[in-house]
Amino acid sequence: MLNFLTVPPSVSMGSSLLMLVVMLAIFYFLLIRPENKRKKEADQMRASIRTGDSITTIGGIIGTVVDVKENKIVIETSADRVRIEFAKWAVSSNESGAERAAAEAKKAKEAKAKQKAAKKADK
């Protein structure tokens, strides 16, 4: 009745332990690590919100940041200047922040290329 629960005599405990370790490593690299990376990026994005940024909340509300507090933000959502206060964790994306980060990355890449060219010129 419980034959499916017993380990066949041909399978050693070492190979079973090895299979368990491999399964845990697969779960770590395919599930846990990417999720932690996404959480870290989202926390950095929320921490970098500044006044004037255009954001989208997890509820789909799009607006411009008017005030930033420690755990809350106030956004203005339309032309009639409706202001709503949200918790920072409710921010889904920061469009202005993404553009700013791309511009900073481009500037850093150009500076690195200039340094490389200067080193070649010195040689």
All heavy atoms as an XYZ file, in Angstrom:
939
protein
N       0.812     -1.188      0.000
C       0.000      0.000      0.000
C       0.863      1.262      0.000
O       0.546      2.207     -0.691
C      -0.930     -0.031      1.209
C      -1.817      1.170      1.309
S      -2.874      1.016      2.714
C      -4.348      1.652      2.059
N       1.938      1.284      0.751
C       2.819      2.438      0.805
C       4.133      2.196      0.052
O       5.153      2.772      0.367
C       3.122      2.804      2.254
C       1.916      3.230      3.090
C       2.335      3.429      4.526
C       1.301      4.491      2.537
N       4.081      1.371     -0.959
C       5.288      1.033     -1.713
C       5.864      2.234     -2.461
O       7.051      2.292     -2.716
C       5.004     -0.095     -2.704
C       4.784     -1.415     -1.998
O       5.201     -1.557     -0.858
N       4.135     -2.351     -2.671
N       5.040      3.170     -2.841
C       5.539      4.323     -3.593
C       6.335      5.286     -2.703
O       7.046      6.134     -3.197
C       4.394      5.065     -4.290
C       3.411      5.698     -3.349
C       3.579      6.994     -2.905
C       2.305      4.981     -2.902
C       2.673      7.569     -2.050
C       1.391      5.555     -2.047
C       1.573      6.852     -1.608
N       6.235      5.155     -1.395
C       6.973      6.012     -0.483
C       8.356      5.475     -0.145
O       9.203      6.215      0.354
C       6.194      6.219      0.813
C       4.882      6.997      0.694
C       4.185      7.037      2.039
C       5.131      8.399      0.193
N       8.607      4.233     -0.406
C       9.897      3.649     -0.056
C      10.912      3.907     -1.155
O      10.581      4.013     -2.330
C       9.768      2.129      0.168
O       9.283      1.542     -1.040
C       8.829      1.826      1.322
N      12.158      4.025     -0.753
C      13.248      4.250     -1.701
C      13.695      2.896     -2.229
O      13.951      1.985     -1.451
C      14.424      4.966     -0.996
C      15.591      5.146     -1.937
C      13.950      6.277     -0.418
N      13.784      2.783     -3.545
C      14.263      1.504     -4.087
C      15.700      1.229     -3.640
O      16.481      2.161     -3.438
C      14.211      1.698     -5.599
C      13.532      2.987     -5.844
C      13.433      3.721     -4.568
N      16.046     -0.019     -3.470
C      17.384     -0.354     -2.973
C      18.501      0.091     -3.915
O      19.634      0.288     -3.496
C      17.375     -1.866     -2.816
C      16.111     -2.343     -3.413
C      15.225     -1.180     -3.663
N      18.220      0.291     -5.197
C      19.272      0.672     -6.137
C      19.647      2.155     -6.016
O      20.689      2.561     -6.500
C      18.827      0.364     -7.564
O      17.681      1.141     -7.873
N      18.789      2.974     -5.379
C      19.067      4.402     -5.223
C      19.728      4.622     -3.862
O      19.174      4.287     -2.826
C      17.758      5.226     -5.327
C      18.046      6.697     -5.096
C      17.087      4.996     -6.660
N      20.910      5.222     -3.876
C      21.599      5.453     -2.615
C      21.148      6.776     -2.010
O      20.591      7.639     -2.684
C      23.112      5.460     -2.840
O      23.459      6.603     -3.594
N      21.437      6.977     -0.754
C      21.061      8.214     -0.069
C      21.875      9.393     -0.608
O      21.403     10.517     -0.645
C      21.277      8.075      1.438
C      20.244      7.180      2.120
S      18.575      7.792      1.913
C      18.605      9.153      3.045
N      23.095      9.136     -1.041
C      23.945     10.198     -1.580
C      23.361     10.810     -2.841
O      23.348     12.030     -3.012
N      22.864      9.974     -3.723
C      22.290     10.501     -4.967
C      20.970     11.224     -4.681
O      20.647     12.212     -5.347
C      22.092      9.389     -5.997
O      21.140      8.448     -5.540
N      20.223     10.753     -3.686
C      18.981     11.439     -3.319
C      19.285     12.810     -2.735
O      18.607     13.793     -3.046
C      18.204     10.622     -2.283
O      17.802      9.400     -2.826
N      20.312     12.870     -1.919
C      20.717     14.144     -1.328
C      21.238     15.097     -2.408
O      20.916     16.291     -2.403
C      21.781     13.911     -0.259
C      22.215     15.134      0.530
C      21.029     15.717      1.291
C      23.333     14.764      1.480
N      21.997     14.568     -3.337
C      22.511     15.377     -4.441
C      21.362     15.935     -5.281
O      21.372     17.102     -5.660
C      23.462     14.551     -5.314
C      24.044     15.278     -6.520
C      24.949     16.412     -6.055
C      24.802     14.307     -7.401
N      20.362     15.122     -5.555
C      19.202     15.563     -6.334
C      18.447     16.675     -5.595
O      18.019     17.647     -6.208
C      18.255     14.390     -6.590
C      17.088     14.750     -7.457
S      17.075     13.954     -9.032
C      16.492     12.348     -8.617
N      18.332     16.566     -4.281
C      17.660     17.585     -3.482
C      18.432     18.908     -3.538
O      17.836     19.975     -3.702
C      17.523     17.111     -2.029
C      16.826     18.079     -1.080
C      15.375     18.275     -1.492
C      16.926     17.576      0.339
N      19.750     18.848     -3.427
C      20.578     20.051     -3.490
C      20.469     20.719     -4.861
O      20.349     21.934     -4.971
C      22.052     19.716     -3.144
C      22.981     20.871     -3.462
C      22.172     19.313     -1.687
N      20.463     19.919     -5.915
C      20.324     20.462     -7.275
C      18.966     21.129     -7.440
O      18.867     22.220     -8.009
C      20.532     19.352     -8.330
C      20.121     19.815     -9.714
C      21.978     18.892     -8.324
N      17.920     20.532     -6.925
C      16.572     21.118     -7.014
C      16.511     22.449     -6.266
O      15.931     23.414     -6.762
C      15.528     20.153     -6.446
C      15.351     18.894     -7.245
S      14.212     19.103     -8.572
C      12.700     19.252     -7.692
N      17.098     22.516     -5.076
C      17.120     23.760     -4.312
C      17.903     24.842     -5.052
O      17.491     26.004     -5.071
C      17.713     23.532     -2.924
C      16.831     22.738     -1.950
C      17.595     22.453     -0.667
C      15.551     23.481     -1.660
N      19.017     24.479     -5.677
C      19.804     25.447     -6.440
C      18.998     25.968     -7.632
O      19.017     27.167     -7.932
C      21.103     24.809     -6.917
N      18.273     25.100     -8.303
C      17.441     25.515     -9.441
C      16.360     26.476     -8.969
O      16.134     27.523     -9.588
C      16.835     24.289    -10.151
C      17.934     23.533    -10.894
C      15.724     24.704    -11.106
C      17.500     22.205    -11.456
N      15.703     26.159     -7.877
C      14.677     27.059     -7.340
C      15.275     28.410     -6.976
O      14.677     29.445     -7.224
C      13.998     26.454     -6.104
C      12.876     25.515     -6.448
C      12.909     24.201     -6.040
C      11.782     25.958     -7.171
C      11.883     23.337     -6.351
C      10.743     25.108     -7.484
C      10.793     23.790     -7.077
N      16.464     28.405     -6.385
C      17.088     29.664     -5.987
C      17.379     30.532     -7.209
O      17.031     31.704     -7.238
C      18.371     29.398     -5.200
C      19.116     30.670     -4.869
C      18.668     31.502     -3.856
C      20.245     31.051     -5.587
C      19.323     32.685     -3.551
C      20.911     32.230     -5.292
C      20.438     33.033     -4.280
O      21.089     34.201     -3.992
N      18.017     29.965     -8.219
C      18.437     30.762     -9.367
C      17.294     31.118    -10.311
O      17.362     32.120    -11.019
C      19.553     30.052    -10.140
C      20.873     30.147     -9.450
C      21.432     29.047     -8.836
C      21.550     31.352     -9.386
C      22.653     29.135     -8.191
C      22.763     31.460     -8.735
C      23.323     30.340     -8.134
N      16.231     30.326    -10.349
C      15.121     30.621    -11.267
C      13.962     31.367    -10.615
O      13.216     32.057    -11.305
C      14.596     29.329    -11.890
C      15.562     28.624    -12.836
C      14.929     27.349    -13.367
C      15.987     29.524    -13.977
N      13.808     31.265     -9.299
C      12.661     31.881     -8.637
C      13.037     32.929     -7.590
O      12.581     34.066     -7.657
C      11.788     30.805     -7.983
C      11.161     29.781     -8.924
C      10.476     28.696     -8.124
C      10.192     30.442     -9.860
N      13.837     32.565     -6.651
C      14.102     33.428     -5.490
C      14.992     34.609     -5.859
O      14.671     35.753     -5.555
C      14.722     32.604     -4.349
C      13.728     31.530     -3.897
C      15.115     33.503     -3.186
C      14.318     30.497     -2.973
N      16.091     34.367     -6.528
C      17.041     35.433     -6.859
C      16.439     36.511     -7.762
O      16.578     37.704     -7.480
C      18.282     34.806     -7.492
C      19.417     35.759     -7.668
C      20.679     34.985     -8.024
N      21.725     35.913     -8.372
C      22.427     35.857     -9.494
N      22.184     34.912    -10.373
N      23.361     36.729     -9.729
N      15.751     36.153     -8.853
C      15.141     37.194     -9.688
C      14.080     38.011     -8.946
O      13.963     39.216     -9.158
C      14.515     36.423    -10.851
C      15.248     35.146    -10.908
C      15.642     34.843     -9.503
N      13.322     37.371     -8.069
C      12.302     38.093     -7.305
C      12.940     39.094     -6.350
O      12.468     40.227     -6.222
C      11.419     37.109     -6.536
C      10.302     37.763     -5.786
C       9.302     38.484     -6.678
O       9.151     38.097     -7.844
O       8.683     39.449     -6.204
N      14.012     38.698     -5.689
C      14.715     39.626     -4.800
C      15.299     40.798     -5.579
O      15.295     41.933     -5.108
C      15.820     38.907     -4.030
C      15.271     37.996     -2.946
O      14.121     38.144     -2.541
N      16.074     37.054     -2.513
N      15.785     40.531     -6.793
C      16.334     41.595     -7.636
C      15.241     42.587     -8.035
O      15.442     43.797     -8.001
C      16.973     40.984     -8.879
C      17.719     41.953     -9.731
C      18.399     41.251    -10.893
C      19.127     42.241    -11.763
N      19.765     41.601    -12.906
N      14.057     42.079     -8.402
C      12.931     42.954     -8.762
C      12.500     43.809     -7.567
O      12.204     44.998     -7.719
C      11.752     42.130     -9.272
C      11.849     41.774    -10.733
C      10.553     41.183    -11.239
N      10.284     39.863    -10.677
C      10.712     38.716    -11.204
N      11.434     38.738    -12.284
N      10.416     37.576    -10.640
N      12.458     43.212     -6.374
C      12.094     43.968     -5.175
C      13.095     45.079     -4.890
O      12.714     46.191     -4.547
C      12.004     43.035     -3.962
C      10.761     42.196     -3.916
C      10.749     41.332     -2.671
C       9.563     40.407     -2.643
N       9.587     39.553     -1.451
N      14.372     44.774     -5.047
C      15.409     45.763     -4.796
C      15.299     46.921     -5.790
O      15.397     48.089     -5.411
C      16.781     45.104     -4.910
C      17.938     45.999     -4.569
C      19.242     45.239     -4.651
C      20.416     46.133     -4.370
N      21.688     45.410     -4.509
N      15.061     46.620     -7.077
C      14.904     47.668     -8.089
C      13.673     48.521     -7.809
O      13.709     49.743     -7.962
C      14.809     47.048     -9.478
C      16.112     46.465     -9.980
C      15.958     45.687    -11.263
O      14.817     45.485    -11.736
O      16.996     45.262    -11.810
N      12.571     47.895     -7.380
C      11.350     48.643     -7.072
C      11.571     49.555     -5.864
O      11.118     50.703     -5.859
C      10.191     47.686     -6.811
N      12.284     49.065     -4.854
C      12.583     49.898     -3.682
C      13.456     51.092     -4.057
O      13.240     52.210     -3.585
C      13.264     49.074     -2.587
C      12.312     48.100     -1.908
O      11.082     48.287     -2.033
O      12.807     47.145     -1.268
N      14.434     50.872     -4.933
C      15.290     51.971     -5.379
C      14.478     52.989     -6.176
O      14.667     54.194     -6.026
C      16.445     51.444     -6.231
C      17.493     50.714     -5.448
C      18.561     50.108     -6.341
O      18.402     50.004     -7.552
N      19.664     49.684     -5.726
N      13.575     52.508     -7.030
C      12.739     53.396     -7.826
C      11.857     54.244     -6.911
O      11.734     55.456     -7.101
C      11.876     52.584     -8.799
C      10.950     53.394     -9.682
S       9.272     53.660     -9.063
C       8.674     52.023     -8.797
N      11.262     53.631     -5.909
C      10.388     54.365     -4.992
C      11.179     55.355     -4.140
O      10.679     56.416     -3.800
C       9.620     53.386     -4.123
C       8.584     52.621     -4.927
C       7.823     51.626     -4.086
N       6.880     50.910     -4.935
C       6.865     49.592     -5.076
N       7.704     48.840     -4.393
N       5.988     49.018     -5.880
N      12.403     55.004     -3.794
C      13.228     55.903     -2.987
C      13.708     57.104     -3.796
O      14.018     58.148     -3.233
C      14.420     55.145     -2.414
N      13.766     56.959     -5.127
C      14.286     58.046     -5.960
C      13.191     58.971     -6.493
O      13.469     59.826     -7.333
C      15.081     57.470     -7.130
O      14.205     56.804     -8.026
N      11.961     58.821     -6.018
C      10.869     59.683     -6.483
C      11.108     61.103     -5.987
O      11.407     61.329     -4.819
C       9.504     59.164     -5.966
C       9.180     57.832     -6.625
C       8.402     60.170     -6.249
C       7.931     57.172     -6.092
N      10.982     62.056     -6.915
C      11.160     63.464     -6.585
C       9.955     64.268     -7.061
O       9.181     63.805     -7.897
C      12.422     64.014     -7.250
C      13.689     63.390     -6.717
C      14.888     64.116     -7.204
N      15.215     63.646     -8.558
C      16.314     63.940     -9.195
N      17.216     64.707     -8.627
N      16.543     63.498    -10.402
N       9.828     65.466     -6.553
C       8.759     66.359     -6.967
C       8.891     66.639     -8.459
O       9.978     66.904     -8.954
C       8.832     67.683     -6.178
O       8.741     67.372     -4.783
C       7.699     68.612     -6.553
N       7.769     66.545     -9.172
C       7.760     66.789    -10.608
C       7.801     65.520    -11.442
O       7.584     65.568    -12.653
N       8.085     64.368    -10.823
C       8.117     63.105    -11.563
C       6.713     62.693    -11.987
O       5.740     62.913    -11.269
C       8.717     61.991    -10.712
C      10.222     62.093    -10.568
O      10.817     62.940    -11.254
O      10.789     61.333     -9.772
N       6.604     62.072    -13.133
C       5.341     61.521    -13.608
C       5.310     60.048    -13.220
O       6.194     59.284    -13.615
C       5.252     61.668    -15.122
O       4.071     61.075    -15.601
N       4.306     59.639    -12.426
C       4.258     58.262    -11.921
C       2.932     57.600    -12.259
O       1.955     58.260    -12.601
C       4.470     58.213    -10.398
C       3.327     58.922     -9.675
C       5.812     58.774     -9.999
C       3.260     58.598     -8.204
N       2.916     56.277    -12.141
C       1.705     55.475    -12.260
C       1.597     54.623    -11.006
O       2.579     54.009    -10.587
C       1.773     54.560    -13.493
O       1.991     55.358    -14.653
C       0.488     53.770    -13.663
N       0.416     54.586    -10.408
C       0.221     53.780     -9.202
C      -0.184     52.364     -9.592
O      -0.499     52.095    -10.757
C      -0.870     54.377     -8.296
O      -2.118     54.288     -8.979
C      -0.559     55.817     -7.945
N      -0.206     51.460     -8.617
C      -0.600     50.091     -8.898
C      -2.077     49.996     -9.261
O      -2.501     49.019     -9.856
C      -0.273     49.147     -7.722
C      -0.946     49.610     -6.441
C       1.208     48.978     -7.556
C      -0.756     48.675     -5.266
N      -2.838     51.038     -8.933
C      -4.247     51.084     -9.308
C      -4.480     51.685    -10.685
O      -5.600     51.770    -11.160
N      -3.410     52.153    -11.344
C      -3.525     52.698    -12.680
C      -3.714     54.203    -12.721
O      -3.973     54.762    -13.782
N      -3.603     54.881    -11.597
C      -3.761     56.333    -11.565
C      -2.439     56.969    -11.986
O      -1.381     56.656    -11.445
C      -4.174     56.811    -10.162
C      -5.521     56.217     -9.801
C      -4.221     58.331    -10.104
C      -5.962     56.467     -8.381
N      -2.512     57.872    -12.967
C      -1.332     58.548    -13.488
C      -1.356     59.990    -13.017
O      -2.387     60.650    -13.067
C      -1.312     58.497    -15.032
C      -1.301     57.046    -15.495
C      -0.117     59.263    -15.577
C      -1.497     56.875    -16.975
N      -0.218     60.475    -12.537
C      -0.167     61.846    -12.060
C       1.249     62.342    -11.901
O       2.217     61.618    -12.147
N       1.355     63.586    -11.480
C       2.637     64.235    -11.248
C       2.833     64.426     -9.750
O       1.930     64.881     -9.056
C       2.669     65.609    -11.949
O       2.371     65.414    -13.326
C       4.026     66.256    -11.817
N       4.008     64.093     -9.259
C       4.307     64.193     -7.832
C       4.395     65.663     -7.433
O       5.098     66.443     -8.060
C       5.621     63.465     -7.490
C       5.961     63.629     -6.021
C       5.523     61.995     -7.849
N       3.652     66.012     -6.376
C       3.638     67.376     -5.864
C       4.440     67.468     -4.572
O       5.133     68.446     -4.340
C       2.180     67.840     -5.615
C       2.143     69.216     -4.998
C       1.389     67.800     -6.900
N       4.354     66.432     -3.725
C       5.033     66.439     -2.440
C       5.508     65.033     -2.114
O       4.790     64.055     -2.370
C       4.080     66.951     -1.350
C       4.764     67.158     -0.006
O       5.987     67.380      0.001
O       4.061     67.094      1.022
N       6.699     64.922     -1.556
C       7.254     63.630     -1.161
C       7.534     63.672      0.324
O       8.237     64.559      0.814
C       8.559     63.321     -1.928
C       9.129     61.985     -1.489
C       8.327     63.340     -3.420
N       6.949     62.713      1.047
C       7.204     62.574      2.482
C       7.954     61.275      2.696
O       8.302     60.589      1.735
C       5.878     62.589      3.240
C       5.094     63.885      3.037
C       3.741     63.818      3.675
C       2.967     65.100      3.349
N       1.575     65.000      3.708
N       8.169     60.897      3.946
C       8.955     59.698      4.228
C       8.317     58.436      3.632
O       8.969     57.679      2.930
C       9.128     59.525      5.733
C      10.055     58.382      6.084
C      10.290     58.285      7.573
O      10.181     59.308      8.266
O      10.558     57.180      8.031
N       7.048     58.194      3.916
C       6.376     56.993      3.432
C       5.194     57.290      2.526
O       4.481     56.380      2.119
C       5.881     56.143      4.605
C       7.033     55.545      5.384
O       8.042     55.149      4.810
N       6.889     55.490      6.692
N       4.952     58.549      2.224
C       3.790     58.931      1.420
C       4.190     59.937      0.358
O       5.192     60.626      0.481
C       2.703     59.528      2.306
C       2.181     58.549      3.319
C       1.048     59.108      4.114
C       0.633     58.029      5.112
N      -0.648     58.209      5.653
N       3.365     59.980     -0.690
C       3.541     60.984     -1.732
C       2.186     61.599     -2.041
O       1.149     60.975     -1.829
C       4.143     60.393     -3.024
C       3.247     59.288     -3.581
C       5.545     59.904     -2.810
C       3.620     58.838     -4.956
N       2.194     62.818     -2.523
C       0.976     63.500     -2.957
C       1.135     63.735     -4.450
O       2.150     64.279     -4.895
C       0.778     64.840     -2.216
C      -0.468     65.553     -2.730
C       0.679     64.604     -0.719
N       0.122     63.291     -5.230
C       0.187     63.498     -6.671
C      -0.979     64.353     -7.131
O      -2.035     64.379     -6.508
C       0.229     62.171     -7.456
C      -1.072     61.390     -7.315
C       1.405     61.336     -7.047
C      -1.167     60.203     -8.240
N      -0.772     65.034     -8.243
C      -1.799     65.837     -8.899
C      -2.175     65.069    -10.163
O      -1.319     64.763    -10.987
C      -1.211     67.207     -9.241
C      -2.235     68.262     -9.491
C      -1.566     69.626     -9.557
O      -1.117     69.991    -10.660
O      -1.473     70.288     -8.504
N      -3.477     64.763    -10.308
C      -3.859     63.811    -11.349
C      -4.431     64.395    -12.622
O      -4.499     63.694    -13.617
C      -4.895     62.817    -10.796
O      -6.027     63.538    -10.362
C      -4.312     62.005     -9.676
N      -4.905     65.615    -12.630
C      -5.523     66.101    -13.866
C      -5.418     67.607    -13.972
O      -4.850     68.268    -13.102
C      -6.993     65.676    -13.910
O      -7.702     66.275    -12.846
N      -6.004     68.139    -15.031
C      -5.942     69.576    -15.274
C      -6.697     70.372    -14.210
O      -6.380     71.522    -13.949
C      -6.510     69.892    -16.649
N      -7.693     69.751    -13.569
C      -8.426     70.467    -12.521
C      -7.757     70.330    -11.156
O      -8.356     70.630    -10.131
C      -9.896     70.044    -12.474
C     -10.080     68.551    -12.378
O      -9.136     67.818    -12.679
O     -11.187     68.127    -12.008
N      -6.496     69.901    -11.158
C      -5.612     69.908     -9.996
C      -6.127     69.088     -8.806
O      -6.058     69.514     -7.669
C      -5.308     71.338     -9.582
C      -4.682     72.153    -10.712
C      -4.437     73.563    -10.299
N      -3.552     73.606     -9.146
C      -2.323     74.080     -9.163
N      -1.829     74.543    -10.267
N      -1.592     74.096     -8.073
N      -6.626     67.919     -9.076
C      -7.053     67.009     -8.019
C      -5.801     66.403     -7.393
O      -4.954     65.855     -8.081
C      -7.961     65.896     -8.583
C      -8.309     64.889     -7.501
C      -9.206     66.488     -9.190
N      -5.674     66.527     -6.078
C      -4.506     65.993     -5.369
C      -4.915     64.790     -4.524
O      -5.908     64.835     -3.819
C      -3.873     67.060     -4.497
C      -3.237     68.147     -5.324
C      -2.473     69.112     -4.494
N      -1.861     70.102     -5.373
C      -0.900     70.905     -4.995
N      -0.442     70.855     -3.761
N      -0.394     71.765     -5.841
N      -4.111     63.733     -4.617
C      -4.373     62.488     -3.893
C      -3.090     62.072     -3.186
O      -2.003     62.157     -3.748
C      -4.817     61.360     -4.851
C      -6.011     61.797     -5.698
C      -5.164     60.106     -4.077
C      -6.377     60.815     -6.780
N      -3.238     61.591     -1.954
C      -2.093     61.121     -1.187
C      -2.045     59.593     -1.261
O      -3.049     58.913     -1.073
C      -2.221     61.577      0.273
C      -1.020     61.263      1.108
C      -1.109     61.877      2.496
O      -2.010     62.708      2.738
O      -0.284     61.511      3.338
N      -0.859     59.062     -1.542
C      -0.653     57.622     -1.648
C       0.524     57.204     -0.780
O       1.427     58.000     -0.523
C      -0.306     57.214     -3.098
C      -1.466     57.232     -4.030
C      -1.674     58.322     -4.865
C      -2.345     56.177     -4.097
C      -2.735     58.356     -5.734
C      -3.414     56.201     -4.970
C      -3.608     57.293     -5.790
N       0.522     55.942     -0.395
C       1.699     55.358      0.245
C       2.731     55.104     -0.856
O       2.374     54.835     -2.003
C       1.342     54.050      0.929
N       4.005     55.204     -0.521
C       5.050     55.020     -1.536
C       5.018     53.626     -2.151
O       5.340     53.456     -3.320
C       6.435     55.289     -0.939
C       6.838     56.726     -0.991
C       8.308     56.858     -0.664
C       8.744     58.298     -0.798
N      10.166     58.449     -0.474
N       4.627     52.618     -1.370
C       4.625     51.262     -1.904
C       3.580     51.085     -3.001
O       3.619     50.108     -3.754
C       4.415     50.225     -0.800
C       3.113     50.347     -0.065
C       2.921     50.961      1.128
C       1.832     49.842     -0.468
N       1.598     50.880      1.489
C       0.901     50.192      0.528
C       1.382     49.133     -1.564
C      -0.442     49.863      0.446
C       0.043     48.795     -1.646
C      -0.849     49.163     -0.646
N       2.637     52.047     -3.147
C       1.600     51.951     -4.166
C       2.060     52.459     -5.529
O       1.309     52.404     -6.489
C       0.361     52.729     -3.726
N       3.294     52.921     -5.640
C       3.806     53.401     -6.923
C       4.285     52.212     -7.743
O       5.074     51.391     -7.290
C       4.965     54.405     -6.713
C       5.548     54.824     -8.042
C       4.478     55.610     -5.935
N       3.765     52.128     -8.969
C       4.115     51.036     -9.858
C       5.295     51.378    -10.750
O       6.196     50.572    -10.944
C       2.911     50.674    -10.722
O       3.250     49.738    -11.695
N       5.284     52.591    -11.314
C       6.387     52.993    -12.188
C       6.611     54.490    -12.102
O       5.699     55.248    -11.787
C       6.105     52.581    -13.636
O       4.981     53.270    -14.126
N       7.822     54.876    -12.398
C       8.226     56.282    -12.369
C       8.793     56.603    -13.755
O       9.952     56.340    -14.031
C       9.261     56.508    -11.274
C       9.687     57.950    -11.151
O       9.325     58.778    -11.951
N      10.480     58.227    -10.136
N       7.962     57.144    -14.637
C       8.375     57.392    -16.013
C       9.493     58.430    -16.080
O      10.456     58.265    -16.814
C       7.186     57.846    -16.872
C       6.181     56.756    -17.161
C       5.180     56.515    -16.038
O       5.008     57.409    -15.182
O       4.589     55.435    -16.012
N       9.365     59.512    -15.323
C      10.395     60.550    -15.327
C      11.700     60.022    -14.761
O      12.782     60.352    -15.253
C       9.940     61.753    -14.511
O       8.740     62.273    -15.023
N      11.614     59.207    -13.736
C      12.811     58.627    -13.127
C      13.526     57.697    -14.087
O      14.757     57.662    -14.137
N      12.772     56.936    -14.881
C      13.376     56.034    -15.859
C      14.101     56.828    -16.939
O      15.210     56.468    -17.353
C      12.310     55.138    -16.478
N      13.485     57.923    -17.394
C      14.132     58.775    -18.394
C      15.394     59.408    -17.819
O      16.423     59.488    -18.491
C      13.167     59.864    -18.853
C      11.979     59.347    -19.633
C      10.903     60.402    -19.841
O      11.098     61.556    -19.424
O       9.861     60.045    -20.417
N      15.317     59.844    -16.563
C      16.459     60.467    -15.908
C      17.593     59.451    -15.750
O      18.760     59.769    -15.994
C      16.039     61.023    -14.552
C      17.063     61.865    -13.874
C      16.546     62.562    -12.617
N      15.822     61.693    -11.708
C      14.519     61.812    -11.437
N      13.797     62.743    -12.001
N      13.940     60.970    -10.596
N      17.262     58.223    -15.367
C      18.274     57.189    -15.197
C      18.931     56.847    -16.531
O      20.151     56.633    -16.596
C      17.658     55.936    -14.578
N      18.145     56.805    -17.614
C      18.706     56.527    -18.933
C      19.647     57.644    -19.373
O      20.713     57.388    -19.941
C      17.584     56.350    -19.948
N      19.261     58.893    -19.100
C      20.114     60.025    -19.457
C      21.420     59.997    -18.660
O      22.497     60.265    -19.212
C      19.375     61.339    -19.214
N      21.334     59.651    -17.364
C      22.538     59.567    -16.538
C      23.443     58.438    -17.012
O      24.660     58.579    -17.028
C      22.165     59.380    -15.083
C      21.576     60.615    -14.429
C      21.078     60.371    -13.020
O      21.228     59.243    -12.503
O      20.532     61.322    -12.430
N      22.854     57.309    -17.408
C      23.645     56.185    -17.907
C      24.352     56.562    -19.203
O      25.521     56.214    -19.414
C      22.756     54.967    -18.118
N      23.647     57.289    -20.070
C      24.244     57.727    -21.337
C      25.396     58.690    -21.068
O      26.459     58.603    -21.689
C      23.190     58.400    -22.209
C      23.691     58.801    -23.568
C      22.586     59.414    -24.401
C      23.098     59.858    -25.756
N      22.062     60.516    -26.544
N      25.204     59.610    -20.115
C      26.236     60.580    -19.763
C      27.466     59.865    -19.186
O      28.604     60.200    -19.515
C      25.687     61.582    -18.736
C      26.481     62.868    -18.639
C      25.879     63.809    -17.614
C      24.508     64.282    -18.052
N      23.939     65.283    -17.132
N      27.237     58.861    -18.341
C      28.345     58.108    -17.748
C      29.105     57.329    -18.821
O      30.340     57.246    -18.791
C      27.828     57.154    -16.679
N      28.374     56.784    -19.790
C      29.005     56.034    -20.878
C      29.870     56.955    -21.727
O      30.986     56.595    -22.118
C      27.928     55.373    -21.735
C      28.458     54.431    -22.768
C      27.322     53.749    -23.505
C      27.848     52.779    -24.541
N      26.758     52.117    -25.271
N      29.368     58.165    -22.011
C      30.143     59.137    -22.785
C      31.394     59.569    -22.026
O      32.470     59.703    -22.613
C      29.277     60.352    -23.119
C      28.197     60.076    -24.126
C      27.230     61.233    -24.307
O      27.343     62.244    -23.561
O      26.373     61.135    -25.188
N      31.272     59.779    -20.711
C      32.424     60.168    -19.899
C      33.472     59.060    -19.895
O      34.677     59.331    -19.973
C      31.984     60.496    -18.477
N      33.028     57.819    -19.835
C      33.954     56.687    -19.846
C      34.674     56.601    -21.183
O      35.875     56.334    -21.243
C      33.185     55.391    -19.562
C      34.062     54.194    -19.339
C      33.239     52.988    -18.945
C      34.108     51.794    -18.686
N      33.320     50.614    -18.324
N      33.942     56.856    -22.275
C      34.553     56.833    -23.603
C      35.582     57.953    -23.739
O      36.650     57.756    -24.334
C      33.481     56.963    -24.675
N      35.297     59.128    -23.172
C      36.250     60.241    -23.219
C      37.510     59.904    -22.431
O      38.633     60.217    -22.856
C      35.612     61.515    -22.661
C      34.632     62.156    -23.602
C      34.061     63.419    -22.998
C      33.017     64.028    -23.926
N      32.426     65.254    -23.334
N      37.351     59.271    -21.273
C      38.509     58.876    -20.478
C      39.364     57.861    -21.233
O      40.588     57.929    -21.222
C      38.072     58.277    -19.138
C      37.579     59.292    -18.134
C      37.126     58.620    -16.848
O      36.936     57.408    -16.787
N      36.943     59.426    -15.808
N      38.714     56.934    -21.900
C      39.434     55.912    -22.664
C      40.201     56.563    -23.812
O      41.346     56.236    -24.089
C      38.455     54.872    -23.179
C      39.079     53.636    -23.722
C      38.041     52.603    -24.070
C      38.660     51.321    -24.542
N      37.654     50.313    -24.888
N      39.554     57.515    -24.486
C      40.211     58.222    -25.580
C      41.382     59.052    -25.064
O      42.426     59.144    -25.715
C      39.200     59.122    -26.300
N      41.229     59.667    -23.891
C      42.322     60.454    -23.308
C      43.500     59.571    -22.955
O      44.663     59.965    -23.124
C      41.809     61.195    -22.077
N      43.249     58.369    -22.459
C      44.334     57.435    -22.128
C      45.095     57.015    -23.383
O      46.307     56.899    -23.380
C      43.783     56.194    -21.420
C      43.487     56.396    -19.966
C      43.068     55.107    -19.311
C      42.756     55.287    -17.840
N      42.361     54.029    -17.203
N      44.337     56.783    -24.469
C      44.982     56.396    -25.724
C      45.821     57.546    -26.251
O      46.898     57.336    -26.818
C      43.926     56.006    -26.766
C      43.426     54.604    -26.628
C      42.560     54.220    -27.813
C      42.166     52.767    -27.735
N      41.381     52.357    -28.883
N      45.337     58.771    -26.101
C      46.071     59.940    -26.584
C      47.356     60.147    -25.783
O      48.367     60.621    -26.315
C      45.193     61.185    -26.513
N      47.341     59.815    -24.489
C      48.510     59.969    -23.634
C      49.611     58.975    -24.000
O      50.781     59.246    -23.805
C      48.147     59.817    -22.157
C      47.346     61.004    -21.639
O      47.412     62.078    -22.278
O      46.664     60.847    -20.603
N      49.248     57.822    -24.510
C      50.230     56.776    -24.850
C      50.898     57.152    -26.105
O      51.749     57.362    -26.641
C      49.565     55.427    -25.020
C      49.111     54.852    -23.715
C      48.519     53.494    -23.920
C      48.052     52.917    -22.604
N      47.534     51.596    -22.751
